[in-house]
Amino acid sequence: MSVFTKLSNRELVNKSVTMFITILLSLTVILILTIIKKLNLLGIANADSVTEVPGSLLFFGHLFYLGRRPEEVLMKWPKTYGKMFLVNL
């Protein structure tokens, strides 16, 4: 027995319209997000454009390169590697 057999015609139309509007809004949001991503409207860099700092050690990453004053090292690295860079810790 179907769930819809217990519903009146008016209730069935209301549920159908609600379902249609929900699906339409979802597809619209997906379309807008896809357009934003393709056009890079938010200015977010791709993962390919991020430079990885060389010399990462297994298990420790760049921990030993940071030394006792990591803020000084991290302030110098953007001059060498750009505004966005990848550090492993």
C-alpha positions as CSV (number, residue, x, y, z in Angstrom):
1,M,0.0,0.0,0.0
2,S,1.4,3.4,-1.0
3,V,1.8,6.3,1.4
4,F,0.0,8.5,-1.1
5,T,-3.2,6.5,-1.1
6,K,-4.1,7.8,2.3
7,L,-3.7,11.5,1.2
8,S,-6.3,13.6,-0.3
9,N,-5.8,15.1,-3.8
10,R,-5.1,18.6,-2.2
11,E,-2.5,17.2,0.2
12,L,-0.9,15.2,-2.6
13,V,-0.6,18.4,-4.7
14,N,0.8,20.3,-1.7
15,K,3.5,17.7,-1.1
16,S,4.4,17.5,-4.8
17,V,4.7,21.3,-5.0
18,T,6.9,21.4,-1.9
19,M,9.1,18.6,-3.2
20,F,9.5,20.3,-6.6
21,I,10.4,23.6,-5.0
22,T,12.9,21.9,-2.7
23,I,14.6,20.2,-5.6
24,L,14.6,23.4,-7.7
25,L,16.2,25.4,-4.9
26,S,18.8,22.7,-4.4
27,L,19.7,22.6,-8.0
28,T,19.9,26.4,-8.1
29,V,22.3,26.5,-5.2
30,I,24.5,23.8,-6.8
31,L,24.5,25.8,-10.0
32,I,25.5,29.1,-8.3
33,L,28.2,27.4,-6.3
34,T,29.6,25.7,-9.5
35,I,29.7,29.1,-11.3
36,I,31.4,30.8,-8.4
37,K,34.0,28.0,-8.3
38,K,34.6,28.0,-12.0
39,L,35.0,31.8,-12.2
40,N,37.0,31.9,-9.0
41,L,34.9,34.8,-7.8
42,L,36.0,34.3,-4.2
43,G,39.7,34.7,-5.0
44,I,40.6,31.3,-3.4
45,A,43.8,29.8,-4.8
46,N,43.8,26.3,-6.2
47,A,45.8,23.7,-4.4
48,D,48.2,23.6,-7.3
49,S,49.2,27.2,-6.8
50,V,50.3,26.7,-3.1
51,T,54.1,26.3,-2.7
52,E,55.3,23.7,-0.3
53,V,58.3,24.7,1.8
54,P,61.1,22.2,0.9
55,G,62.9,20.1,3.5
56,S,60.1,18.5,5.4
57,L,61.3,15.6,7.6
58,L,59.4,12.4,8.1
59,F,57.2,12.5,11.3
60,F,58.6,16.0,12.3
61,G,57.8,18.0,9.2
62,H,59.2,21.5,9.4
63,L,59.3,21.6,13.2
64,F,63.1,21.8,13.4
65,Y,63.3,24.6,10.8
66,L,61.1,26.8,13.0
67,G,63.6,26.9,15.9
68,R,62.9,28.8,19.1
69,R,61.4,31.8,17.4
70,P,58.9,30.4,14.9
71,E,57.1,33.7,14.4
72,E,60.3,35.2,12.8
73,V,60.8,32.2,10.5
74,L,57.1,32.3,9.5
75,M,57.4,36.0,8.7
76,K,60.4,35.4,6.4
77,W,58.9,32.5,4.4
78,P,56.3,34.6,2.5
79,K,59.1,36.6,1.0
80,T,60.7,33.4,-0.3
81,Y,57.7,31.2,-1.1
82,G,54.8,33.7,-1.7
83,K,51.8,34.6,0.3
84,M,50.4,31.1,0.5
85,F,52.7,28.2,1.4
86,L,52.4,24.8,2.9
87,V,54.1,23.8,6.1
88,N,54.0,20.3,7.6
89,L,54.1,20.0,11.4
